[in-house]
Amino acid sequence: MSIDIDTARRVAKLARIRVEEDALPALAEEFNAVLGFIEQLQEVDVEGVEPMTSVTPQRLKRRVDGVTDGDQQEKILANAPDAREGFFAVPKVVE
């Protein structure tokens, strides 16, 4: 696939990037270089390669998914400037 000047102009407009008319050929060439690199990457055989999250093998730390500090409604609402009926009270914003 090749990007021409009209396509580069359209992409710049869609991205809301102002590109001067004389800079469009260079932009089209940059797009073509990126697409060429993507085509080159598609030729790489990745069969049997596991996805990785880092270049060093690590196991993510796990913790027990349990409630440790619950039932503190009174303490939390004590910090509120206005609390009513067990909830934070806020000013009305919709009329």
Phi, psi and omega in degrees: 000138181235139180262125177262181185294322179295320178293320177298320178298317181293318179297318178298319179295316179296326179276358182057045177245125179280122179236127179294152184301324182283347179266353182296320178299321179293321178295319178298320178296321178295318177300317179296323178295319179296315179296324177296321178294321178296318177297322178295320179294327181291342179278348183286133178276114180248018179297126178084002179269123181281143175297149180227154179258347182203163178282344176251133182292125180221149169257136179290140178291138180241149177225162178290133179272085182222155178283126180253324180231088179244177176058049179239033185302317182295318180296319182291315181289344177295335179276349184282139176293332179212117179230135180222135175054036176083015180226162171288136177256130181233157179294150178290133181246349179246130181262000000 
